[in-house]
Amino acid sequence: MLLRRVYKQHRWLASHVKFLSTQKSSIDIKVDNDGIAILNLQRPPVNSFSMDFLKELSKSLDFVENNKITAMILTSAFPRVFSAGLDINEVYKPDAVRFKEFWTTLQEVWMKLFGARFITAAAINGQSPAGGCLMAMSCEYRVMIKGTFTIGMNETSLGLIAPTWFMELVKNTINVRDAEYAFTTSRMFTPEEALKVRLIDEIAADKDDAIAKCKRFIKKFDEITPSARINTKMKLRGPAIKKLQNTRQEDTEEIYQLVIHPDTQKVAIFQLYSSPVSANPAIITGYDPMEVCIENCAQCKKMLGAWFEGQLCAESCIKYRGKMIPDCENYASISPFLNKL
Ligand SMILES: CCCCC/C=C\CCC/C=C/CC(=O)SCCNC(=O)CCNC(=O)[C@H](O)C(C)(C)COP(=O)(O)OP(=O)(O)OC[C@H]1O[C@@H](n2cnc3c(N)ncnc32)[C@H](O)[C@@H]1OP(=O)(O)O
């Protein structure tokens, strides 16, 4: 078998992957007996893409490419989340220079993954919104485990517009009508719904089954001449990569302008302060009533959970420019946001 022959040549990799699998590493790489690299993403808590994480992903892809490993499976070490997409900390009040470097890194990683010469598959073993969905879509095959998890492009709900290259990728994977509906409405798909529109290729019982199914896909190429596979993939994917290569600066500037827009920042701060750990009023610099208002909404959401309509509260902060700041312990101030569960 072709893959077995390749693995023999690269058996030594098992001992060489350690440098990418130290305790500090956010990506654990293991090369299995068939010579397939399994990348377990393990950046707590939700594999969100920070600059450092993207750089590590970039190095990991180089490792797979440079060692002529035939195939790679991307999965998550966490039981409930594949990836939460962009790290909100990179988006909230970004420094222009850093954000542009961040986005340039992201473009690079995407081009490496999408244009990889090796076979790529994603074993999606948990939630996969926005950038998490893009990462999976950039692979050649997607298997998602059944359960209450969802996958999709929820950028508009965050006030963001997905980059053109991501839209093109989705349009080339599912039909244009489904893509437009999904992008504009921020629709999240259950595994069954995702399979129906071909956003994913298979559903698995659990992570092991998802990896086994990805491997079954990879095995199909045992019977195919490697150069024919690679050149065909490059012919199909090359134009999209070239297009981004020619428009990288405009793409970065467009995203930066979008991210610093006040409406996007309001959503970003809500996401950030929704975390009980980071919900610390002392972090707020200066007194912006709207910011305090949104932060309080996030605090109330944490306290009251499903009883409290956090997003509605945040929207009201924006609408009334922070004139009515909710106090979680004052029923009158939060009653408009309490639902009737
Ligand atoms: C090939 C290259 C790939 C890179 C491509 C990347 C991007 C391409 C461009 C496309 C544009 C994308 C835009 C985005 O990605 S914007 C980000 C969108 N993401 C979200 O909206 C997800 C928000 N999070 C959630 O919905 C949930 O957290 C969850 C992922 C469904 C997990 O839910 P649950 O298990 O209930 O966990 P919690 O909600 O309690 O969260 C735990 C923990 O994680 C923190 N967190 C969650 N999401 C993010 C995030 N995106 N960034 C940073 N931190 C996040 C959350 O605050 C909690 O923190 P604490 O434990 O401290 O409370």
The ligand as an SDF file (V2000), in Angstrom:
LIG
                    3D

 63 65  0  0  0  0  0  0  0  0999 V2000
   -7.0650   27.9650    8.4290 C   0  0  0  0  0  0  0  0  0  0  0  0
   -7.0270   29.1200    9.2950 C   0  0  0  0  0  0  0  0  0  0  0  0
   -8.1020   29.1320   10.2690 C   0  0  0  0  0  0  0  0  0  0  0  0
   -8.3220   30.4260   10.8800 C   0  0  0  0  0  0  0  0  0  0  0  0
   -9.5060   31.0490   10.3900 C   0  0  0  0  0  0  0  0  0  0  0  0
  -10.0650   32.0390   11.2580 C   0  0  0  0  0  0  0  0  0  0  0  0
  -10.8500   33.0390   10.8140 C   0  0  0  0  0  0  0  0  0  0  0  0
  -11.1140   33.3080    9.4330 C   0  0  0  0  0  0  0  0  0  0  0  0
  -11.9430   34.4870    9.1520 C   0  0  0  0  0  0  0  0  0  0  0  0
  -13.3840   34.2300    9.2920 C   0  0  0  0  0  0  0  0  0  0  0  0
  -13.9580   35.1300   10.2660 C   0  0  0  0  0  0  0  0  0  0  0  0
  -14.2730   34.6910   11.4270 C   0  0  0  0  0  0  0  0  0  0  0  0
  -14.8080   35.5600   12.4880 C   0  0  0  0  0  0  0  0  0  0  0  0
  -14.7130   34.8770   13.8210 C   0  0  0  0  0  0  0  0  0  0  0  0
  -14.2470   33.7800   13.9330 O   0  0  0  0  0  0  0  0  0  0  0  0
  -15.2380   35.7930   15.1330 S   0  0  0  0  0  0  0  0  0  0  0  0
  -15.3500   34.6410   16.4650 C   0  0  0  0  0  0  0  0  0  0  0  0
  -16.6190   33.9090   16.3440 C   0  0  0  0  0  0  0  0  0  0  0  0
  -16.7560   32.9970   17.4050 N   0  0  0  0  0  0  0  0  0  0  0  0
  -17.8460   32.9290   18.1390 C   0  0  0  0  0  0  0  0  0  0  0  0
  -18.7990   33.6370   17.9750 O   0  0  0  0  0  0  0  0  0  0  0  0
  -17.8260   31.8740   19.1970 C   0  0  0  0  0  0  0  0  0  0  0  0
  -18.1610   32.4370   20.5230 C   0  0  0  0  0  0  0  0  0  0  0  0
  -18.1410   31.3700   21.4910 N   0  0  0  0  0  0  0  0  0  0  0  0
  -19.1600   30.4850   21.6260 C   0  0  0  0  0  0  0  0  0  0  0  0
  -20.1460   30.4990   20.9330 O   0  0  0  0  0  0  0  0  0  0  0  0
  -18.9810   29.4640   22.6950 C   0  0  0  0  0  0  0  0  0  0  0  0
  -17.9770   29.8890   23.5640 O   0  0  0  0  0  0  0  0  0  0  0  0
  -18.6430   28.0610   22.1730 C   0  0  0  0  0  0  0  0  0  0  0  0
  -17.4210   28.0670   21.2380 C   0  0  0  0  0  0  0  0  0  0  0  0
  -19.8590   27.5000   21.4370 C   0  0  0  0  0  0  0  0  0  0  0  0
  -18.3210   27.1490   23.3900 C   0  0  0  0  0  0  0  0  0  0  0  0
  -19.4020   27.1880   24.2870 O   0  0  0  0  0  0  0  0  0  0  0  0
  -19.2360   26.5890   25.7700 P   0  0  0  0  0  0  0  0  0  0  0  0
  -18.6610   25.2370   25.6840 O   0  0  0  0  0  0  0  0  0  0  0  0
  -20.5510   26.7610   26.4310 O   0  0  0  0  0  0  0  0  0  0  0  0
  -18.1210   27.5090   26.4400 O   0  0  0  0  0  0  0  0  0  0  0  0
  -18.2410   29.0370   26.9370 P   0  0  0  0  0  0  0  0  0  0  0  0
  -19.0970   29.8290   26.0440 O   0  0  0  0  0  0  0  0  0  0  0  0
  -18.5340   29.0290   28.3880 O   0  0  0  0  0  0  0  0  0  0  0  0
  -16.7380   29.5210   26.6800 O   0  0  0  0  0  0  0  0  0  0  0  0
  -15.6670   28.9540   27.4090 C   0  0  0  0  0  0  0  0  0  0  0  0
  -14.5890   29.9920   27.5120 C   0  0  0  0  0  0  0  0  0  0  0  0
  -14.0880   30.2960   26.1990 O   0  0  0  0  0  0  0  0  0  0  0  0
  -14.1140   31.7010   25.9820 C   0  0  0  0  0  0  0  0  0  0  0  0
  -14.3660   31.9430   24.5570 N   0  0  0  0  0  0  0  0  0  0  0  0
  -15.3690   31.4800   23.8110 C   0  0  0  0  0  0  0  0  0  0  0  0
  -15.2530   31.8920   22.5280 N   0  0  0  0  0  0  0  0  0  0  0  0
  -14.1180   32.6420   22.4690 C   0  0  0  0  0  0  0  0  0  0  0  0
  -13.4630   33.3410   21.4220 C   0  0  0  0  0  0  0  0  0  0  0  0
  -13.9240   33.3480   20.1400 N   0  0  0  0  0  0  0  0  0  0  0  0
  -12.3460   34.0120   21.7180 N   0  0  0  0  0  0  0  0  0  0  0  0
  -11.8450   34.0130   22.9940 C   0  0  0  0  0  0  0  0  0  0  0  0
  -12.4340   33.3590   24.0380 N   0  0  0  0  0  0  0  0  0  0  0  0
  -13.5540   32.6780   23.7780 C   0  0  0  0  0  0  0  0  0  0  0  0
  -15.2840   32.1590   26.8610 C   0  0  0  0  0  0  0  0  0  0  0  0
  -15.1770   33.5290   27.1090 O   0  0  0  0  0  0  0  0  0  0  0  0
  -15.0800   31.3070   28.0840 C   0  0  0  0  0  0  0  0  0  0  0  0
  -14.0230   31.8650   28.8150 O   0  0  0  0  0  0  0  0  0  0  0  0
  -13.9120   31.6570   30.3890 P   0  0  0  0  0  0  0  0  0  0  0  0
  -13.6660   30.2270   30.6290 O   0  0  0  0  0  0  0  0  0  0  0  0
  -12.7850   32.5410   30.7550 O   0  0  0  0  0  0  0  0  0  0  0  0
  -15.2290   32.0910   30.9320 O   0  0  0  0  0  0  0  0  0  0  0  0
  1  2  1  0
  2  3  1  0
  3  4  1  0
  4  5  1  0
  5  6  1  0
  6  7  2  0
  7  8  1  0
  8  9  1  0
  9 10  1  0
 10 11  1  0
 11 12  2  0
 12 13  1  0
 13 14  1  0
 14 15  2  0
 14 16  1  0
 16 17  1  0
 17 18  1  0
 18 19  1  0
 19 20  1  0
 20 21  2  0
 20 22  1  0
 22 23  1  0
 23 24  1  0
 24 25  1  0
 25 26  2  0
 25 27  1  0
 27 28  1  0
 27 29  1  0
 29 30  1  0
 29 31  1  0
 29 32  1  0
 32 33  1  0
 33 34  1  0
 34 35  2  0
 34 36  1  0
 34 37  1  0
 37 38  1  0
 38 39  2  0
 38 40  1  0
 38 41  1  0
 41 42  1  0
 42 43  1  0
 43 44  1  0
 43 58  1  0
 44 45  1  0
 45 46  1  0
 45 56  1  0
 46 47  1  0
 46 55  1  0
 47 48  2  0
 48 49  1  0
 49 50  1  0
 49 55  2  0
 50 51  1  0
 50 52  2  0
 52 53  1  0
 53 54  2  0
 54 55  1  0
 56 57  1  0
 56 58  1  0
 58 59  1  0
 59 60  1  0
 60 61  2  0
 60 62  1  0
 60 63  1  0
M  END
$$$$
